[in-house]
């Protein structure tokens, strides 16, 4: 970008004194003509007490090049937006697309960090649009932001499904983290549409799309059910009669049911309560539940009828149930939590 830089010390803080422009770092004086020659690009205004540089043409060119590169994965758009934000630090487009391209172009290893960064950028973007952009542009801009965030969510949910899910237990933590973050990203867009633009109609559409995607794509994954429940509550705030589609169902406690001979007995009631109200409240607890339900049906199918299987697991489960009861987890009849 254009700047007036002192040839002696490299400083760029100048003040006009009489017919000269004086570097405030080293005191070197330059005539107005010298100042103009030192500018590499742009229009220089030396009529006042300070040097003013008009960079509008260069910024306009950067916008044009950045937008021309939109949708590509070679990093050029990111480079142009990073140059723009130096000159226009409150520009919504440059700030948003810097976070967008970092999230979209991430490697699997950096996906979580960059999606998290984009999640934080959503509210900052809507705040800038509300503060600095004319009202006539608001709908166009927030619709564009919504579309870009949806693109990132779709890309990373697909990659999590194809790259991490086949790894089984080894990939469960990364799979759950990325999936949860993409749903949170979509939800943040909806939340801030209401907060800054009072657009409940579009927000409700987004909330409902999230619930639909959960039901279609994540059937059998317990971790999404608490997230779904939170979104359903937001929908019902504006549509009290909303009836969500059928959410994924939890499977039975396979090992415990096999060991105790029933899904409905005091020991299994205790374990089901612990699953629903303790484990399911944290991401690592949900990861454990997911892994458990991925492994235990096969274990029970192969070994459930053997004596050694029950002999191994019953003492461990008895001890666990006793500890839970001692810590206040009830063993009375229980219906699984409706998430």
C-alpha positions in Angstrom: 0.0 0.0 0.0 1.1 3.7 -0.5 3.0 5.5 2.2 5.4 8.3 2.7 8.6 6.8 4.2 11.6 8.7 5.4 14.6 7.7 3.2 17.0 8.1 6.2 15.3 6.4 9.1 12.3 4.6 7.6 9.8 6.6 9.7 6.3 7.4 8.3 5.2 10.2 10.7 5.4 13.5 9.0 4.2 17.1 9.9 4.3 20.1 7.6 6.4 23.0 8.9 6.3 26.0 6.5 7.3 24.7 3.1 8.8 21.5 4.3 7.5 18.1 5.6 9.5 17.0 8.6 10.0 13.4 9.7 9.1 13.2 13.4 11.5 10.3 14.0 14.7 11.9 12.8 14.0 15.5 11.8 14.8 15.2 8.1 13.0 17.8 6.0 11.5 17.2 2.6 9.9 19.6 0.1 6.4 19.0 -1.2 7.9 17.9 -4.5 10.3 15.5 -2.7 7.3 14.1 -0.8 5.4 13.4 -4.0 8.4 11.6 -5.5 8.7 9.4 -2.5 5.1 8.1 -3.0 5.2 4.9 -4.9 1.4 4.8 -5.6 -1.7 7.0 -5.3 -2.7 10.6 -5.0 -0.9 12.7 -2.4 -2.4 15.8 -0.8 0.3 18.0 0.6 -1.9 21.1 1.0 -2.5 20.8 4.7 -0.3 20.4 7.8 -0.1 16.6 7.3 0.4 14.3 4.3 -2.8 12.7 3.1 -2.7 9.7 0.8 -5.8 8.6 -1.3 -5.7 4.8 -1.6 -9.3 4.4 -2.9 -8.3 3.3 -6.3 -5.9 0.7 -5.0 -8.5 -0.7 -2.5 -11.1 -0.8 -5.2 -8.7 -2.9 -7.3 -8.1 -5.3 -4.4 -11.8 -5.7 -3.9 -12.2 -6.6 -7.5 -9.4 -9.1 -7.4 -10.6 -10.7 -4.2 -14.2 -11.1 -5.4 -12.9 -12.5 -8.7 -11.2 -15.2 -6.7 -14.2 -16.0 -4.5 -15.0 -19.7 -4.4 -11.4 -20.8 -5.3 -9.1 -22.6 -2.9 -5.7 -21.1 -3.9 -5.5 -18.5 -1.2 -5.4 -15.4 -3.5 -8.7 -14.0 -2.2 -7.4 -14.3 1.4 -4.3 -12.4 0.5 -6.2 -9.6 -1.1 -8.6 -9.3 1.9 -5.7 -9.2 4.3 -4.3 -6.2 2.3 -7.7 -4.5 2.4 -8.1 -4.8 6.2 -4.9 -3.0 6.8 -6.4 0.1 5.3 -10.0 -0.5 6.4 -9.9 -2.3 9.7 -13.7 -2.1 10.2 -14.6 -3.4 6.8 -17.1 -6.3 7.3 -16.2 -8.0 4.0 -12.5 -8.2 4.5 -12.7 -9.3 8.1 -15.4 -11.9 7.5 -13.7 -13.4 4.4 -10.4 -13.7 6.1 -12.0 -15.9 8.7 -14.1 -17.6 6.0 -11.2 -18.6 3.8 -9.1 -19.8 6.7 -12.0 -22.1 7.8 -12.8 -23.3 4.3 -9.2 -24.0 3.3 -8.1 -25.6 6.6 -6.4 -28.9 6.8 -8.2 -31.6 8.9 -5.7 -30.8 11.7 -6.5 -27.1 11.9 -10.3 -27.3 11.0 -11.5 -27.1 14.6 -9.4 -24.0 15.4 -10.4 -22.1 12.2 -14.1 -23.0 12.4 -14.0 -21.7 16.0 -12.5 -18.5 14.7 -15.2 -18.1 12.1 -17.8 -18.7 14.7 -16.5 -15.7 16.6 -16.3 -13.7 13.4 -20.0 -14.1 12.7 -21.2 -11.7 15.5 -18.3 -9.2 14.8 -19.4 -9.2 11.1 -23.1 -8.6 11.9 -22.1 -5.8 14.4 -20.0 -4.1 11.7 -22.7 -4.3 9.1 -25.3 -2.9 11.5 -22.9 0.0 12.5 -21.2 0.9 9.3 -23.3 -0.2 6.3 -26.5 1.5 5.0 -29.7 -0.2 5.9 -30.5 -0.8 2.2 -27.5 -3.2 2.1 -28.3 -5.2 5.3 -30.4 -7.9 3.8 -28.0 -8.6 0.9 -25.0 -8.8 3.2 -26.5 -11.0 6.0 -27.9 -13.3 3.3 -24.4 -13.6 1.8 -22.8 -14.3 5.2 -25.5 -17.0 5.9 -24.7 -18.7 2.5 -20.9 -18.7 3.2 -21.3 -20.1 6.7 -23.6 -22.9 5.3 -20.9 -23.7 2.7 -18.3 -24.2 5.4 -20.7 -26.3 7.5 -21.5 -28.6 4.6 -17.9 -29.0 3.6 -16.7 -29.9 7.1 -19.6 -32.1 8.0 -19.0 -34.1 4.8 -15.2 -34.4 5.5 -15.8 -35.4 9.1 -18.2 -38.0 7.9 -15.8 -39.4 5.3 -12.4 -38.9 7.1 -13.1 -39.4 10.8 -16.1 -41.7 11.1 -14.3 -44.7 9.4 -11.6 -44.5 12.0 -14.0 -45.7 14.6 -12.9 -45.0 18.2 -9.7 -43.2 17.1 -11.6 -40.6 15.1 -14.6 -40.2 17.4 -13.3 -37.1 19.3 -12.4 -35.2 16.2 -15.6 -36.2 14.5 -17.8 -35.0 17.3 -15.8 -31.7 17.8 -16.1 -30.7 14.1 -19.7 -31.8 13.8 -20.7 -29.9 16.9 -18.8 -26.8 15.8 -20.6 -26.7 12.3 -24.0 -26.9 14.0 -22.9 -24.1 16.3 -21.8 -22.0 13.4 -25.2 -22.3 11.7 -26.9 -21.5 15.0 -24.7 -18.4 15.6 -25.9 -17.0 12.2 -29.5 -17.4 13.3 -28.9 -16.0 16.8 -27.3 -12.9 15.4 -29.9 -12.4 12.7 -32.3 -11.9 15.6 -30.0 -9.9 17.8 -28.9 -7.3 15.2 -31.6 -7.3 12.5 -34.7 -8.8 14.3 -35.1 -11.2 11.4 -36.9 -14.0 13.2 -38.3 -15.5 10.0 -34.9 -16.3 8.4 -33.5 -17.3 11.8 -36.3 -19.8 12.4 -35.7 -21.3 8.9 -32.1 -21.8 9.8 -32.9 -23.4 13.2 -35.4 -25.8 11.6 -32.8 -26.7 8.9 -30.3 -27.6 11.6 -32.9 -29.9 13.3 -33.7 -31.5 9.9 -29.9 -32.1 9.2 -29.4 -33.6 12.6 -32.3 -36.1 12.0 -31.1 -37.0 8.5 -27.4 -37.1 8.8 -26.6 -37.9 12.4 -29.0 -40.7 13.3 -27.6 -42.8 16.1 -25.1 -40.2 17.4 -26.2 -39.3 20.9 -24.0 -36.2 21.1 -26.2 -34.1 18.8 -29.4 -34.6 20.8 -28.6 -32.1 23.5 -27.7 -29.5 20.8 -30.9 -30.3 19.1 -32.9 -29.8 22.3 -31.3 -26.3 22.8 -32.3 -25.2 19.2 -35.9 -26.6 19.6 -36.3 -24.4 22.7 -35.3 -21.4 20.7 -37.8 -22.2 18.0 -40.6 -22.7 20.5 -39.9 -19.2 21.9 -41.4 -17.8 18.7 -43.5 -20.8 17.6 -44.8 -22.4 20.8 -46.7 -25.1 18.8 -43.7 -26.2 16.8 -43.4 -30.0 16.7 -39.9 -31.2 15.7 -39.2 -34.2 13.5 -38.3 -37.4 15.2 -34.9 -37.1 16.8 -32.4 -39.9 16.8 -33.2 -42.6 19.3 -30.8 -43.8 21.9 -30.0 -47.5 21.9 -30.4 -49.6 25.0 -27.7 -50.2 27.6 -26.5 -53.3 25.9 -23.9 -54.7 28.3 -25.9 -53.7 31.4 -29.1 -55.2 30.0 -27.3 -58.4 29.1 -25.7 -58.7 32.6 -28.8 -57.9 34.6 -31.3 -59.6 32.2 -33.6 -56.6 31.8 -33.7 -53.0 30.5 -36.0 -52.1 33.3 -34.4 -53.0 36.7 -32.9 -50.9 39.5 -29.3 -51.3 38.3 -30.1 -50.3 34.7 -32.3 -47.4 35.8 -29.4 -46.1 37.7 -27.0 -46.4 34.7 -29.5 -44.8 32.3 -30.0 -41.8 34.6 -26.2 -41.4 34.8 -25.9 -41.6 31.0 -28.6 -39.0 30.4 -27.9 -36.4 33.1 -24.2 -36.7 33.6 -22.3 -38.2 30.7 -24.5 -36.6 28.1 -23.9 -33.1 29.5 -20.2 -32.9 28.3 -18.6 -33.5 24.9 -16.3 -36.1 26.3 -19.2 -37.8 28.0 -21.0 -37.9 24.7 -17.9 -39.2 23.0 -17.8 -42.1 25.5 -21.5 -42.8 24.8 -20.9 -42.8 21.1 -18.0 -45.2 21.4 -19.9 -47.4 23.8 -22.8 -47.8 21.4 -20.4 -48.4 18.6 -18.8 -51.4 20.4 -21.2 -52.9 22.9 -23.8 -54.4 20.5 -21.1 -56.5 18.8 -19.7 -57.6 22.1 -23.1 -58.7 23.4 -23.9 -60.4 20.1 -20.7 -62.4 20.2 -20.2 -63.1 23.9 -23.4 -62.1 25.7 -24.5 -65.7 26.3 -21.2 -66.8 27.8 -20.7 -67.2 31.5 -17.3 -65.5 31.5 -18.8 -62.3 29.9 -21.2 -61.8 32.9 -18.5 -62.9 35.4 -16.2 -60.1 34.1 -18.7 -57.3 33.8 -21.1 -57.9 36.7 -18.7 -57.1 39.6 -17.6 -53.9 37.8 -21.1 -52.8 37.1 -22.3 -53.7 40.7 -19.5 -51.5 42.1 -20.3 -48.6 39.7 -24.0 -48.8 40.5 -23.3 -48.8 44.2 -21.1 -45.7 43.9 -23.7 -43.9 41.8 -26.5 -44.7 44.3 -24.3 -43.5 47.2 -23.8 -40.2 45.3 -27.5 -39.6 44.9 -28.3 -41.3 41.5 -31.7 -43.0 42.1 -32.5 -46.6 41.2 -36.3 -46.0 40.9 -38.3 -46.7 37.6 -37.0 -44.4 34.8 -38.1 -43.3 31.3 -35.2 -42.3 29.1 -34.7 -38.5 28.8 -36.7 -37.0 26.0 -34.1 -34.9 24.2 
